[in-house]
Amino acid sequence: MTDFIIDGPSGPIAGSHIGNGPCLTLVAGLGATRSLWGELPGLLAKTFTVVTLDNRGIGGSRGGSQFTADGAAEDMWTVLDDLGHQTTALMGASLGGLIALRAALSRPDQVNRMVIASTAVRLSNHGRRSIELLRDMLEHFPPGIFGRSLMTLGFGPPFHQRLPGFVDQAARLYGLDPSDVPGALAQAEHMLEGWDDRKGLKSLQVPALVLAGQRDSVVAWEDTAEIAEALPQAKFVRAPDAGHSVLAEGGKHVFDRVVAFLEAG
């Protein structure tokens, strides 16, 4: 895996790339650095060139302009242009899914496929309360406790019961650095300003696999389903026992389905 930092128009952009093959860009969620993907980039690198990024304000991408979803999408394209990738598939989770959708809306001809997981197409009433909770946790919890507490919300009860060690590992990977708290708060505050991408997505002709966990307590699966309803070429999959981390909780079944979908492009 090769790490890099690129001086973009909005500030430094840190990331990594690994593998050979068609480009696949992974976009992480609120407050998360690229390390949260764990072993996934290495597994996907058997088929793809996998690019991962730290979103604006987090990790190696601290500093620069204030976070916006559109700005994060521009950062992503700055990196891919610099690396020489003309097209890419996108995989975004939670806030990363929103950033991936904005990236596709800005350059639809350069996106061949999208996997969007645990993401909302708009700020619903439930979504607002969820983000307010995360903001309050960021403001009042020490960073180490925040990461452990977030994992309570990040996985469904069956996964907690079945694989507690995996949840502990995810908490360590999240590992919110105290220096990242201001950036994570800026991301939360930006989301609380609200968004509604339903109208724009109706004209986005990019094949998409949209994933939701039925037991997601952060982003209601109904909010994620609205993405699939808006996109003309979307398939919606709801994992019955999964929570917010549906890409991990879905296990080999979901992983194989994601890879098959991406390879079809």
C-alpha distance (Angstrom), angle and dihedral (degrees) to the residues before:
residue distance angle dihedral
M1 . . .
T2 3.81 . .
D3 3.81 120.2 .
F4 3.79 123.1 -153.2
I5 3.79 143.6 175.7
I6 3.80 118.5 -152.5
D7 3.79 124.6 -166.1
G8 3.78 101.6 -129.1
P9 3.81 129.0 -176.2
S10 3.82 90.2 -99.7
G11 3.81 97.3 41.9
P12 3.80 139.5 -74.8
I13 3.80 118.1 -22.9
A14 3.80 118.0 -159.5
G15 3.75 124.5 -163.0
S16 3.77 149.2 133.2
H17 3.77 137.5 -126.8
I18 3.78 132.5 -160.1
G19 3.79 138.2 171.0
N20 3.79 138.2 24.5
G21 3.76 128.8 -92.2
P22 3.79 136.7 54.6
C23 3.79 114.1 -6.3
L24 3.80 119.5 -98.5
T25 3.80 118.2 -177.9
L26 3.82 119.7 -157.9
V27 3.81 117.3 -155.1
A28 3.81 117.9 -164.4
G29 3.80 129.9 -149.3
L30 3.78 138.1 -109.5
G31 3.79 114.6 -32.2
A32 3.80 93.2 -8.9
T33 3.79 126.0 129.0
R34 3.79 121.4 -150.1
S35 3.81 89.3 -93.9
L36 3.81 89.0 77.4
W37 3.81 89.0 76.8
G38 3.81 88.0 71.4
E39 3.81 112.3 -178.8
L40 3.81 95.6 -10.5
P41 3.84 97.2 95.0
G42 3.79 90.7 52.8
L43 3.80 91.9 50.1
L44 3.80 92.6 48.0
A45 3.83 91.6 45.1
K46 3.81 88.6 75.4
T47 3.81 86.0 75.6
F48 3.81 107.4 14.9
T49 3.77 143.8 38.0
V50 3.79 97.0 -112.6
V51 3.81 119.5 -152.6
T52 3.81 120.0 -169.0
L53 3.80 127.1 -175.8
D54 3.77 142.6 -167.1
N55 3.80 106.9 -126.5
R56 3.81 120.3 -124.6
G57 3.80 112.5 -67.5
I58 3.83 95.6 17.5
G59 3.81 133.5 95.5
G60 3.78 113.0 -32.7
S61 3.81 90.6 -4.2
R62 3.81 95.3 66.5
G63 3.77 117.2 134.5
G64 3.77 129.7 26.4
S65 3.78 124.7 82.1
Q66 3.80 124.6 -0.6
F67 3.79 114.1 -87.7
T68 3.79 120.1 -92.9
A69 3.80 128.4 160.6
D70 3.80 90.6 -122.1
G71 3.81 90.5 48.2
A72 3.81 90.7 51.3
A73 3.81 89.0 51.2
E74 3.81 89.3 51.6
D75 3.82 89.3 50.1
M76 3.78 89.1 53.8
W77 3.80 92.8 52.4
T78 3.81 90.4 46.5
V79 3.81 89.0 57.7
L80 3.81 95.1 45.2
D81 3.80 91.5 47.9
D82 3.78 89.9 50.5
L83 3.82 91.7 49.1
G84 3.80 91.0 48.6
H85 3.80 99.1 -115.4
Q86 3.81 110.6 150.5
T87 3.81 94.4 -174.4
T88 3.79 136.1 15.9
A89 3.75 144.2 -177.9
L90 3.79 114.4 -128.5
M91 3.79 132.1 -140.9
G92 3.78 116.6 -175.9
A93 3.80 131.1 173.6
S94 3.81 124.9 -159.7
L95 3.83 107.8 -37.9
G96 3.80 85.8 3.9
G97 3.79 88.7 63.5
L98 3.80 90.7 56.0
I99 3.81 90.1 49.5
A100 3.82 90.3 48.9
L101 3.81 91.0 51.3
R102 3.81 91.1 49.8
A103 3.81 89.6 49.1
A104 3.80 90.5 52.1
L105 3.80 91.9 47.3
S106 3.80 90.8 52.9
R107 3.83 95.9 47.7
P108 3.82 108.1 15.2
D109 3.81 94.3 162.4
Q110 3.81 90.9 60.9
V111 3.83 96.6 53.0
N112 3.78 116.5 78.8
R113 3.83 101.4 175.6
M114 3.80 139.0 2.3
V115 3.79 134.5 -154.9
I116 3.80 109.6 -165.8
A117 3.81 117.8 -174.3
S118 3.81 131.9 -173.9
T119 3.79 93.5 -13.8
A120 3.80 132.0 138.6
V121 3.79 123.6 -136.4
R122 3.82 90.5 -150.1
L123 3.78 140.8 9.1
S124 3.80 105.0 -90.2
N125 3.78 124.7 -172.9
H126 3.81 90.5 -101.4
G127 3.80 90.2 46.4
R128 3.79 91.7 53.2
R129 3.79 91.7 53.3
S130 3.82 90.9 47.9
I131 3.80 92.9 52.4
E132 3.80 91.4 44.8
L133 3.80 88.2 53.8
L134 3.81 91.6 50.9
R135 3.81 90.5 47.3
D136 3.79 91.5 50.6
M137 3.80 90.9 48.3
L138 3.80 90.2 51.5
E139 3.80 91.0 50.2
H140 3.80 97.9 46.1
F141 3.82 108.8 25.3
P142 3.81 123.8 76.7
P143 3.84 108.2 -112.0
G144 3.81 93.9 -109.0
I145 3.78 93.0 51.8
F146 3.80 91.1 44.3
G147 3.81 91.4 59.5
R148 3.80 93.8 49.2
S149 3.80 91.9 45.0
L150 3.78 92.4 48.9
M151 3.78 90.5 57.2
T152 3.83 88.4 61.9
L153 3.80 86.6 64.4
G154 3.79 95.5 33.6
F155 3.81 98.7 68.2
G156 3.78 133.8 42.5
P157 3.83 119.6 -111.9
P158 3.83 94.4 -106.2
F159 3.82 91.0 56.9
H160 3.82 92.0 47.6
Q161 3.78 88.6 53.6
R162 3.78 96.1 43.8
L163 3.82 102.1 41.1
P164 3.81 111.5 18.7
G165 3.81 91.1 156.6
F166 3.80 91.3 59.0
V167 3.81 90.2 52.4
D168 3.81 89.9 51.0
Q169 3.80 89.9 50.7
A170 3.80 91.0 49.7
A171 3.80 89.7 52.8
R172 3.81 89.4 53.9
L173 3.82 92.1 47.3
Y174 3.79 91.0 50.9
G175 3.79 87.8 50.7
L176 3.80 97.6 157.2
D177 3.80 108.4 -141.0
P178 3.83 112.0 -139.1
S179 3.80 87.5 -125.0
D180 3.82 88.8 60.4
V181 3.81 95.8 56.7
P182 3.85 94.8 87.9
G183 3.80 90.5 49.5
A184 3.80 92.8 47.9
L185 3.81 90.4 49.0
A186 3.81 89.9 50.7
Q187 3.80 89.3 53.1
A188 3.80 91.5 50.3
E189 3.81 93.3 47.3
H190 3.80 90.8 49.7
M191 3.80 91.0 52.8
L192 3.79 91.0 49.3
E193 3.80 88.2 61.0
G194 3.80 84.3 72.8
W195 3.79 137.3 -126.1
D196 3.78 139.4 -155.0
D197 3.81 117.2 -169.5
R198 3.80 98.5 168.8
K199 3.80 95.0 108.3
G200 3.80 94.9 46.7
L201 3.80 94.4 47.7
K202 3.80 92.6 57.0
S203 3.81 90.0 75.7
L204 3.82 96.7 42.1
Q205 3.80 106.1 110.4
V206 3.80 98.1 -166.5
P207 3.82 121.0 121.7
A208 3.79 109.6 -114.8
L209 3.78 138.4 -172.3
V210 3.81 108.5 -154.2
L211 3.82 117.0 -162.6
A212 3.79 130.2 -167.3
G213 3.77 136.3 170.5
Q214 3.78 113.8 -131.8
R215 3.83 89.3 -143.1
D216 3.81 95.5 48.5
S217 3.81 107.1 138.8
V218 3.82 94.3 -178.5
V219 3.81 101.8 51.3
A220 3.80 113.6 19.6
W221 3.79 111.8 -126.7
E222 3.80 88.4 -127.7
D223 3.83 88.9 61.9
T224 3.81 90.5 51.8
A225 3.81 91.7 47.0
E226 3.81 88.4 60.6
I227 3.81 88.4 67.3
A228 3.79 90.8 58.6
E229 3.79 90.2 45.9
A230 3.81 91.2 53.7
L231 3.82 99.0 43.8
P232 3.83 114.0 80.7
Q233 3.83 94.3 -145.0
A234 3.80 104.6 36.8
K235 3.78 134.4 129.6
F236 3.80 116.8 -158.6
V237 3.81 122.7 -148.8
R238 3.81 122.1 -175.3
A239 3.79 115.9 -166.4
P240 3.82 106.9 -149.8
D241 3.83 99.7 -149.2
A242 3.81 99.3 32.4
G243 3.77 128.7 103.3
H244 3.79 130.0 -164.6
S245 3.83 94.3 -44.1
V246 3.78 94.6 62.6
L247 3.82 93.6 151.4
A248 3.81 89.3 62.0
E249 3.79 99.4 31.3
G250 3.79 93.4 51.1
G251 3.80 90.0 66.5
K252 3.79 123.8 -168.0
H253 3.80 93.2 -21.5
V254 3.80 93.7 60.3
F255 3.82 93.3 37.4
D256 3.81 92.1 53.7
R257 3.77 91.3 46.9
V258 3.81 91.6 50.3
V259 3.82 92.8 48.9
A260 3.82 92.4 46.7
F261 3.80 90.4 50.6
L262 3.81 92.8 49.0
E263 3.82 93.4 45.6
A264 3.81 90.1 52.8
G265 3.79 88.2 67.4
